[in-house]
Amino acid sequence: MQHTGHAMLNASEQLVVAAAAAAAPSVFNTQPWSFVLTDDGLEVHADPHDASMPTASAARDVRLSCGAAVFNSRVALARLGHGSRVSVLPDAGDPLLVARVTATDDAPDPALDELYRWVDSRRTNRYPFRPEGIPAGVLALLHDAARREGATLRLLDGEPEYQRMLTSIRHATWTEDEAVRDDRDARLSPRTGRPAIPVGNLGPVPRRELPDDPPVRDMAEGLDLPGRGSAAFEPHPDLAVLETADDVPGSWIAAGQALQRLLLEATGHGIAASFANQPLEDAELRPDVSSGAAHHGHPQMVLRMGYATAQPPVSPRRPLSEVVRPGRG
Ligand SMILES: Cc1cc2nc3c(=O)[nH]c(=O)nc-3n(C[C@H](O)[C@H](O)[C@H](O)COP(=O)(O)O)c2cc1C
């Protein structure tokens, strides 16, 4: 039976929801969001500065990140015993208002409640993975997690698709535009003042060995950061592309929710993930990521998944007092 009544949240429940939202992954750990707490939920707003960054993929990545925060808030509401309703881009006059998440008096979705325990332990893992592949049954669960949020996780489990993707990733890694690299290095530099990606989360510098150059990029390429070391990475990790049917802001927000749902599910199954988005950041290579697929979707994220050899620390988050804005009644 469906109810549609709102559920009121007290102050400590509001903070549980906001903290879960803030634990979401975000592009370069920019945390490009702010949250407005309401009596019955929260609003997720995209940060106007990050959303207007000049890189081609900034608008998309900011919405993806905010979508992940939306998903975490639904998970927290389920843990608090509530249902939830999400209204995506509810105000045509305010495109930075990504979503309004409302607690309802429906019974909580047990599947969401179950995922709450992984919110704080999920992390992006840029360390080498063990060579063994992920069992088909677990991959099917991840595929289903994306599908439930309206996206498709295209598993690259057959040739020539897999080889094609390896080639695209390597090509994008080797030919990365200098401006893109400079922009990334500037964001990673400790001088920016914002906690971006700490050294311990960057993983070791990948050793490049042809012909099996691993499909990983060094997020701090060109920066001389002490204490990283270098390592050989697995040359053939499980790769998958998260896709959506359309390529508009609403799709990016859905992709962010799907991403977070499958990442939490993966964490629960001991699967680590990092991202190989470099071909998506290059306007010329981006179409390659979807071509060749039986069903053409719009690629939003490229995932590298596997069993970790090391666990990075939790990456820092801005204090909640910085990201939470005064509530509305
Ligand atoms: C839209 C989006 C794009 C991302 N792109 C990359 C990427 O290309 N390479 C990478 O290593 N990590 C990427 N990340 C992961 C973030 O850097 C990571 O979420 C952030 O540093 C916070 O760390 P955590 O995930 O461990 O909490 C991306 C995350 C999001 C949400």
Ligand as a Chemical Component Dictionary entry (heavy atoms), coordinates in Angstrom:
data_LIG
# 
_chem_comp.id                   LIG 
_chem_comp.type                 NON-POLYMER 
_chem_comp.pdbx_formal_charge   0 
_chem_comp.three_letter_code    LIG 
# 
loop_
_chem_comp_atom.comp_id 
_chem_comp_atom.atom_id 
_chem_comp_atom.alt_atom_id 
_chem_comp_atom.type_symbol 
_chem_comp_atom.charge 
_chem_comp_atom.model_Cartn_x 
_chem_comp_atom.model_Cartn_y 
_chem_comp_atom.model_Cartn_z 
_chem_comp_atom.pdbx_ordinal 
LIG C1  C1  C 0 31.399 12.093 -11.579 1  
LIG C2  C2  C 0 32.673 11.539 -10.983 2  
LIG C3  C3  C 0 33.805 11.422 -11.772 3  
LIG C4  C4  C 0 34.983 10.879 -11.245 4  
LIG N1  N1  N 0 36.071 10.724 -12.060 5  
LIG C5  C5  C 0 37.165 10.088 -11.586 6  
LIG C6  C6  C 0 38.252 9.758  -12.453 7  
LIG O1  O1  O 0 38.212 10.022 -13.648 8  
LIG N2  N2  N 0 39.325 9.120  -11.921 9  
LIG C7  C7  C 0 39.384 8.791  -10.597 10 
LIG O2  O2  O 0 40.365 8.206  -10.179 11 
LIG N3  N3  N 0 38.365 9.095  -9.752  12 
LIG C8  C8  C 0 37.266 9.714  -10.220 13 
LIG N4  N4  N 0 36.206 9.956  -9.381  14 
LIG C9  C9  C 0 36.297 9.586  -7.950  15 
LIG C10 C10 C 0 36.513 10.803 -7.051  16 
LIG O3  O3  O 0 37.790 11.342 -7.229  17 
LIG C11 C11 C 0 36.262 10.379 -5.600  18 
LIG O4  O4  O 0 34.919 10.063 -5.453  19 
LIG C12 C12 C 0 36.608 11.477 -4.598  20 
LIG O5  O5  O 0 37.986 11.722 -4.622  21 
LIG C13 C13 C 0 36.184 11.126 -3.172  22 
LIG O6  O6  O 0 36.806 9.936  -2.746  23 
LIG P1  P1  P 0 35.974 8.657  -2.326  24 
LIG O7  O7  O 0 35.211 8.184  -3.534  25 
LIG O8  O8  O 0 37.025 7.667  -1.890  26 
LIG O9  O9  O 0 35.045 9.055  -1.216  27 
LIG C14 C14 C 0 35.021 10.483 -9.887  28 
LIG C15 C15 C 0 33.861 10.597 -9.101  29 
LIG C16 C16 C 0 32.691 11.105 -9.635  30 
LIG C17 C17 C 0 31.452 11.168 -8.784  31 
# 
loop_
_chem_comp_bond.comp_id 
_chem_comp_bond.atom_id_1 
_chem_comp_bond.atom_id_2 
_chem_comp_bond.value_order 
_chem_comp_bond.pdbx_ordinal 
LIG C1  C2  SING 1  
LIG C2  C3  SING 2  
LIG C2  C16 DOUB 3  
LIG C3  C4  DOUB 4  
LIG C4  N1  SING 5  
LIG C4  C14 SING 6  
LIG N1  C5  DOUB 7  
LIG C5  C6  SING 8  
LIG C5  C8  SING 9  
LIG C6  O1  DOUB 10 
LIG C6  N2  SING 11 
LIG N2  C7  SING 12 
LIG C7  O2  DOUB 13 
LIG C7  N3  SING 14 
LIG N3  C8  DOUB 15 
LIG C8  N4  SING 16 
LIG N4  C9  SING 17 
LIG N4  C14 SING 18 
LIG C9  C10 SING 19 
LIG C10 O3  SING 20 
LIG C10 C11 SING 21 
LIG C11 O4  SING 22 
LIG C11 C12 SING 23 
LIG C12 O5  SING 24 
LIG C12 C13 SING 25 
LIG C13 O6  SING 26 
LIG O6  P1  SING 27 
LIG P1  O7  DOUB 28 
LIG P1  O8  SING 29 
LIG P1  O9  SING 30 
LIG C14 C15 DOUB 31 
LIG C15 C16 SING 32 
LIG C16 C17 SING 33 
# 
